[in-house]
Amino acid sequence: MKEIDHNILRLALPSIVSNITVPLLGLCDVVIMGHVGGARHIGAIAVGSMIFNVMYWLFVFLRMSTSGLTAQAYGAGRWDITRRVRRRHLTMALCYGGAIIVLQKPLRLLTFWLLQAEGDVATLCTPYYYICIWGAPAVLGLYVVTGWLVGMQNTRLPMIIAIGQNVVNIATSLLLVLVFDLGIVGVAIGTLVAQWVGFFTAAALAERLRTNEAKKTSTTSETSINSEIGETSETDKNSGAFFLFLRTVCLVSVNMYFTSAGSAQGALILAANTLLMQFFTFYSYMTDGFANAGEALAGRYVGAKDTTMLKQTVRHLFLWGFAMALLFTAIYAIGGNTVLHLLTTDSEVIATASHYLPWAICIPFAGMAAFVWDGIFIGMTRAKGMLMACFVAAVVFFALWLWLSPTLHNDALWLAFLAFLATRGVVQTIEAL
């Protein structure tokens, strides 16, 4: 049992550190512009970051599908298949990235319209957008390599890569902005350089890892392969990625509507909801680490056809998930108002957020099962089940909001969001039984 917990923590802790560094790539740009520019520059960076965050989020299925297939091939000892998965998914990622570059002008018009980016903000954001768009192949390629590394039971390298990206981004941006006075263009170039450095570094480290792992263990015979790993039809492979894409669309739709519905209730509610959503973000960073451990270990034991270890690992993942939910619930209940005061000094916003704070305190237990099952389902390549859970949960979200919003207003929005999280976990639990 200690070995199971050791494996979980060995994979989860570096993933947590990696998750924490993710928002720093955008945050350091905002900080630099906040010190050398003004409100318009900060707004332009914020809009640009949001555009790319939403755009790339739609392609996160590349990381998920790569992780599950690779973990299963790893469990089966099939190094040739791990290389095949990486090569095939990298080709997909680079093609998608190339398509984004080709379609950059219509995509800019669409995203600027959706985000209502106008005036000085749009003017300043335009060069940032047209520079950073050239990083699309690198970002999507890094999704694949990161997923591949997780599938290979290694989350330490993604952590090192993420930290390195931030160092390169900060150093390059500061040089170009402070020394060469390039302003927002310098920040964009810094981001672009960091993205490509991160991708090439990850690709090189991944190839070295594959070579080392292949030397450690002799390749099993071609006839011993699990049919679900090596001989899966191209239709099945593509349908799995498509299911994950549709799942992401459901997630994006709910999250974007949550923001939109809050905005429709006024600037004060929008600000309060934005602060409270940071509680969800903090919790998700931590729990995602255990989900990543679930991806790696569940896929590994499926590939090795070790159902005993799979069941024990699932049980321990849920124990860790429960512990994390309990810890964060206690932190939010005891120190929630303190966190709000750290996030803003606006007394009116704090008062409004404090009114809705009980909903945020419920986030950890509402979302715990969904986060843990997501990692396990990815490792088991059960994309269809993930889509079904997310689709049903999205229907519950919109139904509750439409039914209760006329009387409960923002309370209805939070109730619907928590129901969305809980429903995902319930449906996946039912499917797993």
C-alpha positions in Angstrom: 0.0 0.0 0.0 2.9 2.3 0.7 4.2 1.7 -2.8 0.9 2.8 -4.3 0.9 6.0 -2.3 4.5 6.6 -3.2 3.7 6.2 -6.9 0.8 8.6 -6.6 2.7 11.3 -4.9 5.8 10.8 -7.1 3.6 11.7 -10.1 1.2 14.2 -8.4 3.6 16.6 -6.7 5.6 17.6 -9.8 2.3 18.0 -11.7 1.0 20.3 -9.0 4.1 22.5 -9.4 3.7 22.4 -13.2 0.0 23.5 -12.8 0.9 26.4 -10.6 3.4 27.7 -13.2 0.9 27.6 -16.0 -0.8 31.0 -15.2 2.7 32.6 -14.7 3.3 32.7 -18.4 0.5 35.2 -18.8 0.9 36.8 -15.4 4.5 37.9 -16.0 3.4 39.7 -19.2 0.7 41.6 -17.2 3.2 42.5 -14.5 5.8 43.8 -17.0 3.2 45.9 -18.8 1.7 47.1 -15.5 5.1 48.6 -14.6 6.1 50.1 -18.0 2.7 50.6 -19.6 -0.7 51.7 -18.5 -4.2 50.4 -18.1 -4.6 50.1 -21.9 -1.5 47.9 -22.1 -2.7 45.7 -19.3 -6.1 45.4 -20.9 -4.5 44.5 -24.2 -2.4 41.8 -22.6 -5.4 40.5 -20.7 -7.5 40.2 -23.9 -4.7 38.6 -25.8 -4.1 36.0 -23.1 -7.8 35.2 -22.9 -8.0 34.7 -26.7 -5.2 32.2 -26.7 -6.3 30.5 -23.4 -9.7 29.7 -24.9 -8.3 28.8 -28.3 -5.8 26.4 -26.9 -8.1 25.0 -24.4 -10.2 23.5 -27.2 -7.2 21.4 -28.2 -6.4 20.0 -24.7 -7.7 16.7 -26.0 -4.3 16.3 -27.7 -2.7 15.9 -24.3 -5.4 13.7 -22.9 -5.5 11.2 -25.7 -1.7 11.0 -25.9 -1.4 10.4 -22.2 -3.9 7.5 -22.0 -2.6 5.6 -25.1 1.0 6.1 -24.0 0.4 4.9 -20.5 -1.3 1.7 -21.7 1.6 1.0 -24.1 4.1 1.7 -21.3 2.2 -0.8 -19.1 2.4 -3.4 -21.9 6.1 -2.7 -22.3 5.6 -1.6 -25.9 8.2 1.1 -26.5 7.6 1.0 -30.3 3.9 2.0 -29.7 4.8 4.8 -27.3 7.0 6.2 -30.1 4.2 5.7 -32.7 1.6 7.5 -30.5 3.9 10.4 -30.0 4.7 10.7 -33.7 1.1 10.5 -34.8 -0.2 13.0 -32.2 2.6 15.4 -32.8 1.7 15.4 -36.5 -1.9 16.2 -35.6 -0.8 19.0 -33.3 1.5 20.6 -35.8 -1.2 20.4 -38.5 -3.8 22.0 -36.1 -1.2 24.7 -35.2 -0.5 25.3 -38.9 -4.2 25.7 -39.6 -4.5 28.3 -36.8 -1.7 30.3 -38.4 -3.3 30.1 -41.8 -6.7 31.2 -40.3 -5.2 33.9 -38.1 -7.0 36.8 -39.6 -10.6 35.5 -39.5 -9.8 34.1 -36.0 -8.7 37.5 -34.9 -11.9 39.2 -36.2 -14.0 36.5 -34.5 -12.3 36.6 -31.1 -12.1 40.3 -31.0 -15.8 40.5 -31.7 -16.7 37.9 -29.1 -14.6 39.7 -26.4 -15.8 43.1 -27.6 -12.2 44.3 -27.9 -12.3 47.8 -29.3 -10.5 51.1 -29.4 -7.0 51.4 -27.9 -7.2 47.9 -26.4 -7.8 46.4 -29.8 -5.1 48.5 -31.4 -2.5 47.4 -28.8 -3.7 43.8 -28.7 -3.4 43.3 -32.5 0.4 43.1 -32.8 0.5 41.0 -29.7 -2.0 38.6 -31.3 -0.2 38.4 -34.7 3.1 37.6 -33.0 1.9 35.1 -30.5 -0.2 33.2 -33.1 3.0 31.8 -34.5 3.5 29.9 -31.3 0.4 27.8 -31.9 2.3 24.7 -33.3 4.7 24.9 -30.3 1.9 25.1 -27.7 -0.1 22.3 -29.2 3.0 20.2 -29.8 3.9 20.7 -26.1 0.5 19.5 -25.2 1.3 16.2 -26.9 4.8 15.9 -25.5 3.6 16.7 -22.0 0.8 14.1 -22.3 3.4 11.6 -23.6 5.7 12.2 -20.7 2.9 11.7 -18.2 1.9 8.5 -19.9 5.6 7.4 -19.6 5.1 7.8 -15.8 7.3 11.0 -15.7 5.8 14.2 -14.4 9.2 15.6 -13.3 10.3 16.6 -16.8 7.1 18.6 -17.5 7.7 20.4 -14.3 11.2 21.3 -15.3 10.0 22.4 -18.7 7.3 24.6 -17.3 9.7 26.3 -14.9 12.2 26.8 -17.7 9.6 28.3 -20.0 8.8 30.9 -17.3 12.4 31.8 -16.9 12.9 32.2 -20.6 9.7 34.2 -20.9 10.6 36.6 -18.1 14.2 37.1 -19.1 13.4 37.7 -22.8 10.5 40.0 -22.2 12.4 42.1 -19.7 15.3 42.4 -22.1 13.2 43.4 -25.1 11.0 45.8 -23.1 13.4 47.5 -20.7 16.6 47.4 -22.9 15.2 47.6 -26.4 12.0 49.5 -25.5 9.8 47.3 -27.7 6.8 47.5 -25.3 3.9 45.1 -25.9 5.7 43.8 -29.0 8.7 42.8 -26.8 6.3 41.0 -24.4 4.8 39.1 -27.3 8.2 38.0 -28.7 9.2 36.9 -25.2 6.1 34.7 -25.0 6.7 33.3 -28.5 10.4 32.5 -27.8 9.4 30.8 -24.5 6.8 28.6 -26.3 9.2 27.4 -28.9 12.1 26.8 -26.5 9.7 24.8 -24.3 8.6 22.7 -27.2 12.0 21.9 -28.6 13.4 21.2 -25.1 10.4 18.9 -24.3 10.8 17.0 -27.6 14.5 16.4 -27.0 14.0 15.3 -23.4 11.1 13.0 -24.5 13.3 11.3 -27.1 16.0 10.7 -24.6 13.6 9.3 -22.1 12.1 6.9 -24.7 15.6 5.7 -25.6 16.6 5.1 -22.0 13.4 3.3 -21.1 13.7 1.1 -24.2 17.2 0.1 -23.1 16.0 -0.9 -19.6 13.4 -3.3 -20.7 13.5 -5.7 -23.7 10.7 -5.3 -26.2 7.9 -7.8 -25.8 6.9 -9.9 -28.8 4.5 -8.4 -31.4 1.9 -11.0 -30.6 1.6 -10.1 -26.9 0.2 -6.7 -27.5 -3.1 -5.6 -26.0 -5.4 -5.1 -28.9 -6.8 -1.9 -27.4 -3.4 -0.4 -27.6 -1.7 -1.4 -30.8 -4.3 -2.6 -33.1 -7.1 -0.1 -32.5 -8.5 1.1 -35.7 -7.8 4.7 -36.9 -11.6 5.3 -36.6 -11.5 4.4 -32.9 -8.4 6.6 -32.3 -10.0 9.5 -34.0 -13.4 9.1 -32.3 -11.7 9.1 -28.9 -10.0 12.4 -29.7 -13.3 13.7 -31.1 -15.1 12.7 -27.9 -12.5 14.6 -25.8 -12.9 17.6 -28.1 -16.6 17.7 -27.6 -16.2 17.3 -23.9 -13.9 20.3 -23.9 -16.5 22.3 -25.8 -19.0 21.5 -23.0 -16.6 22.7 -20.4 -15.8 25.9 -22.3 -19.5 26.6 -22.9 -20.3 26.3 -19.2 -17.3 28.3 -18.0 -17.9 31.1 -20.5 -21.6 31.2 -19.8 -20.9 31.4 -16.1 -18.8 34.5 -16.7 -21.4 36.0 -19.1 -24.3 35.3 -16.7 -22.4 37.0 -13.9 -21.6 40.0 -16.2 -25.3 40.4 -17.1 -26.0 41.0 -13.4 -23.7 43.9 -13.2 -20.0 44.8 -12.6 -20.2 44.1 -8.9 -21.5 40.6 -9.3 -19.0 39.9 -12.1 -16.1 41.1 -9.9 -17.3 39.0 -6.9 -17.7 35.9 -9.0 -14.3 36.4 -10.6 -12.7 36.5 -7.1 -14.7 33.4 -5.9 -13.7 31.5 -9.0 -10.1 31.8 -7.9 -11.1 29.4 -5.1 -12.0 26.9 -7.8 -8.7 27.6 -9.6 -6.6 27.1 -6.5 -8.3 23.8 -5.8 -8.1 22.5 -9.3 -4.4 23.2 -9.5 -3.8 20.8 -6.6 -6.4 18.2 -7.5 -5.3 18.1 -11.1 -1.9 16.8 -9.9 -3.7 13.6 -8.6 -5.7 13.4 -11.8 -2.4 13.3 -13.7 -1.2 10.6 -11.5 -4.5 8.8 -12.2 -3.8 9.1 -16.0 -0.4 7.6 -15.7 -1.1 4.8 -13.3 -4.6 3.8 -14.6 -3.2 3.6 -18.2 -0.2 1.7 -17.0 -2.2 -1.0 -15.2 -4.7 -1.3 -18.0 -1.8 -1.9 -20.4 -0.3 -4.4 -18.1 -3.8 -6.1 -17.6 -3.3 -5.8 -13.8 -6.8 -5.3 -12.6 -5.8 -5.7 -8.9 -3.4 -2.8 -9.0 -5.8 -0.8 -11.0 -8.6 -1.2 -8.4 -6.2 -0.5 -5.5 -4.8 2.6 -7.2 -8.3 4.0 -7.9 -9.2 3.5 -4.2 -6.1 5.3 -3.1 -6.6 8.1 -5.6 -10.0 8.7 -4.1 -8.6 8.7 -0.6 -6.1 11.4 -1.6 -8.9 13.2 -3.4 -11.1 13.2 -0.2 -8.1 14.4 1.9 -7.5 17.3 -0.5 -11.2 18.2 -0.6 -11.4 18.2 3.2 -8.2 20.3 3.5 -9.4 22.9 1.0 -12.9 23.0 2.5 -11.4 23.8 5.9 -9.0 26.4 4.5 -11.9 28.2 2.6 -14.2 28.0 5.6 -11.7 29.4 8.0 -9.7 31.7 5.8 -12.0 32.5 2.9 -12.6 36.2 3.9 -8.8 36.6 4.4 -8.2 35.3 0.9 -10.7 37.8 -0.5 -8.9 40.7 1.3 -5.7 39.5 -0.3 -7.2 39.5 -3.8 -8.7 43.0 -3.6 -9.0 46.1 -1.4 -12.4 47.1 -2.7 -14.7 46.8 0.3 -17.9 46.6 -1.8 -16.6 43.8 -3.9 -15.4 42.0 -0.7 -18.8 42.4 0.9 -20.6 41.0 -2.2 -18.1 38.1 -2.5 -18.4 37.3 1.2 -22.2 36.9 0.7 -21.6 34.2 -1.9 -18.6 32.7 -0.2 -20.5 29.6 1.2 -20.9 28.4 -2.4 -17.2 28.6 -3.0 -16.6 26.6 0.2 -18.6 23.8 -1.3 -16.4 23.6 -4.5 -13.9 21.0 -3.3 -16.4 18.2 -2.4 -18.6 19.1 -5.3 -15.8 18.6 -7.8 -13.6 16.0 -6.1 -15.0 12.9 -7.8 -15.1 14.6 -11.3 -11.4 15.5 -11.0 -10.3 12.1 -9.9 -12.4 10.2 -12.4 -11.2 12.4 -15.2 -7.6 11.3 -14.7 -8.6 7.6 -14.4 -10.9 7.7 -17.4 -8.1 9.4 -19.5 -5.7 6.6 -18.5 -8.3 4.0 -19.4 -9.0 5.9 -22.7 -12.7 6.0 -21.9 -13.3 9.3 -23.8 -16.9 8.5 -24.6 -17.7 8.2 -20.9 -16.1 11.5 -20.1 -18.1 13.2 -22.9 -21.4 11.7 -21.6 -20.7 12.8 -18.0 -19.8 16.4 -19.2 -22.8 16.6 -21.5 -25.3 15.5 -18.9 -23.7 17.9 -16.4 -23.9 20.8 -18.9 -27.6 20.1 -19.4 -28.1 20.1 -15.6 -26.2 23.4 -15.4 -28.3 25.2 -18.0 -31.6 23.7 -16.8 -31.0 24.8 -13.2 -29.9 28.3 -14.2 -32.9 28.8 -16.5 -35.3 27.5 -13.8 -34.0 29.2 -10.8 -32.4 32.4 -12.0 -35.6 34.5 -12.0 -35.8 34.1 -8.2 -32.4 33.2 -6.9 -30.3 35.2 -9.4 -26.5 34.8 -8.6 -27.3 32.1 -6.1 -28.9 30.1 -8.9 -25.7 30.6 -11.0 -23.5 29.1 -8.2 -25.9 26.3 -7.5 -26.0 25.4 -11.2 -22.2 25.4 -11.3 -21.8 23.2 -8.3 -24.4 20.8 -9.7 -22.4 20.8 -12.9 -19.3 19.6 -11.0 -21.1 17.1 -8.9 -23.1 15.6 -11.8 -19.9 14.9 -13.7 -18.6 12.9 -10.8 -21.9 11.0 -10.3 -22.3 10.0 -13.9 -18.7 8.9 -14.1 -19.1 6.9 -10.9 -22.1 5.1 -12.4 -20.3 4.4 -15.6 -17.3 3.0 -13.7 -19.3 0.5 -11.7 
